[in-house]
């Protein structure tokens, strides 16, 4: 289900860091964990549940997991930027894939911690992937779009791979025309 501002109150439990996929449970701020969770929830709702044109979020039926994606205007790609929870992630990503395909986006990127590569097995029919970039922990990613969208301008606390998933050419029904003059 695609999220909107109407879903704000029902998703706060997703921000309990112990339940988040591949996030450090260390909080490095001088605030309580409850205040941190509340702040993160408010930031999420403001950024991803509003009427922003390029940002979209999806939640599973049980409301235990959510993902966020960004549709680029600079290239025909989208970015899987946030994963909250661990249940039904594959089905949420499939929903996001279908949503983005409806807007002619047939390629997406995701940052995956090395330790989670074996657990991140997407079953996407008609898609293949390649591991595009390796980023060491506590290092800045060289590429701007990855740095801004996948890492949110923060240094990763784990070694990560940027994986690119793309629709096979044989599965594409047409090539979108993207010119305007």
C-alpha positions as CSV (number, residue, x, y, z in Angstrom):
1,X,0.0,0.0,0.0
2,X,1.3,3.4,-0.9
3,X,1.6,5.7,2.2
4,X,0.1,9.2,2.6
5,X,-0.2,11.6,5.5
6,X,-3.3,9.7,6.5
7,X,-1.0,6.9,7.7
8,X,1.2,9.0,9.9
9,X,0.1,7.8,13.3
10,X,-0.2,4.1,12.5
11,X,3.5,3.7,11.4
12,X,5.4,5.0,14.4
13,X,6.2,1.4,15.5
14,X,8.4,1.1,12.4
15,X,10.9,3.4,13.9
16,X,12.0,1.1,16.7
17,X,15.6,0.6,15.6
18,X,15.9,-3.0,16.8
19,X,13.3,-3.9,14.1
20,X,15.0,-2.0,11.3
21,X,16.8,-3.8,8.5
22,X,20.6,-3.3,8.8
23,X,20.7,-0.2,10.9
24,X,23.0,0.4,13.8
25,X,21.1,0.4,17.1
26,X,23.7,2.9,18.5
27,X,22.3,6.3,19.1
28,X,25.0,8.9,19.1
29,X,22.9,11.9,20.2
30,X,22.4,13.2,23.7
31,X,18.6,12.5,23.7
32,X,16.5,9.5,24.9
33,X,15.8,6.7,22.5
34,X,12.1,7.5,22.7
35,X,12.8,11.1,21.7
36,X,15.0,10.0,18.9
37,X,12.3,7.6,17.5
38,X,9.8,10.4,17.7
39,X,12.1,12.8,15.9
40,X,12.9,10.2,13.2
41,X,9.2,9.5,12.7
42,X,8.3,13.2,12.4
43,X,11.1,13.6,9.8
44,X,9.9,10.6,7.9
45,X,6.3,11.8,7.8
46,X,7.4,15.3,6.8
47,X,9.7,14.1,4.0
48,X,8.0,11.0,2.6
49,X,4.3,11.2,3.4
50,X,3.7,14.7,2.1
51,X,2.9,15.8,-1.4
52,X,6.5,15.6,-2.6
53,X,6.5,14.6,-6.3
54,X,9.6,12.3,-6.4
55,X,9.4,10.6,-3.0
56,X,7.1,7.6,-2.4
57,X,6.7,5.2,0.5
58,X,5.0,1.8,0.8
59,X,3.9,-0.3,3.7
60,X,2.9,-4.0,4.1
61,X,-0.6,-5.0,5.1
62,X,0.4,-5.8,8.7
63,X,2.1,-2.3,9.0
64,X,5.3,-3.9,10.2
65,X,7.6,-2.9,7.3
66,X,8.0,0.0,5.0
67,X,10.2,1.2,2.2
68,X,10.9,4.6,0.7
69,X,11.9,5.3,-2.9
70,X,13.0,8.4,-4.9
71,X,12.3,8.8,-8.6
72,X,15.1,10.7,-10.2
73,X,14.5,13.6,-12.6
74,X,18.1,13.5,-13.7
75,X,18.2,9.9,-15.1
76,X,15.6,7.1,-15.8
77,X,16.3,5.5,-12.4
78,X,14.8,5.3,-9.0
79,X,16.5,4.7,-5.6
80,X,15.4,2.5,-2.8
81,X,16.5,4.8,0.0
82,X,15.0,3.5,3.3
83,X,13.9,0.1,4.6
84,X,12.1,-0.1,7.9
85,X,11.3,-3.5,9.4
86,X,12.2,-6.9,7.9
87,X,8.9,-8.6,7.0
88,X,7.5,-8.7,3.5
89,X,10.4,-6.5,2.1
90,X,10.4,-8.5,-1.1
91,X,6.7,-7.9,-1.7
92,X,7.0,-4.2,-0.9
93,X,9.9,-3.8,-3.3
94,X,7.8,-5.7,-6.0
95,X,5.0,-3.2,-5.4
96,X,7.5,-0.3,-5.7
97,X,8.9,-1.8,-8.9
98,X,5.4,-2.0,-10.5
99,X,4.6,1.5,-9.3
100,X,7.9,2.9,-10.9
101,X,7.4,0.9,-14.1
102,X,4.1,2.7,-14.6
103,X,6.2,5.8,-14.8
104,X,8.8,4.3,-17.2
105,X,11.5,3.7,-14.5
106,X,13.1,0.3,-15.3
107,X,16.2,0.6,-13.2
108,X,16.8,1.1,-9.5
109,X,19.7,1.3,-7.0
110,X,19.9,0.2,-3.4
111,X,22.8,0.3,-0.8
112,X,23.2,-3.1,0.9
113,X,25.5,-3.8,3.8
114,X,28.0,-6.5,2.9
115,X,26.8,-8.6,5.9
116,X,23.3,-8.6,4.5
117,X,24.0,-9.5,0.9
118,X,23.0,-13.1,1.4
119,X,19.7,-12.0,3.0
120,X,18.8,-9.5,0.3
121,X,17.5,-11.9,-2.4
122,X,15.0,-10.1,-4.4
123,X,12.8,-12.3,-6.6
124,X,12.0,-9.9,-9.3
125,X,10.8,-11.5,-12.5
126,X,12.3,-9.9,-15.6
127,X,15.1,-8.1,-13.7
128,X,18.8,-8.7,-13.3
129,X,21.3,-7.0,-11.1
130,X,24.9,-5.9,-11.0
131,X,27.0,-4.8,-8.1
132,X,28.1,-1.4,-9.2
133,X,30.1,0.3,-6.3
134,X,31.7,-0.8,-3.1
135,X,31.8,1.8,-0.3
136,X,33.9,1.2,2.8
137,X,32.4,1.9,6.3
138,X,33.0,5.5,7.5
139,X,33.8,6.6,3.9
140,X,32.1,9.1,1.6
141,X,30.7,7.7,-1.6
142,X,32.3,9.4,-4.6
143,X,29.1,9.6,-6.7
144,X,26.7,12.4,-5.9
145,X,23.4,10.7,-6.4
146,X,24.4,7.7,-4.3
147,X,25.9,10.0,-1.6
148,X,22.8,12.2,-1.4
149,X,20.0,9.6,-1.9
150,X,21.3,6.2,-0.6
151,X,23.5,7.5,2.2
152,X,21.6,10.7,2.9
153,X,25.0,12.5,3.2
154,X,26.1,10.4,6.1
155,X,29.1,8.0,6.4
156,X,27.9,4.4,6.4
157,X,28.6,2.5,9.6
158,X,29.2,-0.8,7.6
159,X,30.8,-1.7,4.3
160,X,28.2,-1.6,1.6
161,X,27.6,-2.5,-2.0
162,X,25.5,-0.3,-4.3
163,X,23.4,-2.8,-6.3
164,X,21.7,-1.8,-9.6
165,X,18.6,-3.8,-10.6
166,X,17.4,-3.3,-14.2
167,X,14.7,-4.7,-16.4
168,X,16.0,-7.2,-19.0
169,X,15.9,-5.7,-22.5
170,X,13.9,-8.8,-23.7
171,X,11.2,-7.9,-21.1
172,X,10.7,-4.3,-22.2
173,X,7.6,-3.6,-24.2
174,X,8.9,-0.3,-25.6
175,X,11.7,2.2,-25.0
176,X,10.3,5.4,-23.6
177,X,10.9,8.6,-25.6
178,X,12.5,11.1,-23.3
179,X,13.0,14.1,-25.6
180,X,11.0,17.3,-25.6
181,X,11.9,19.6,-28.5
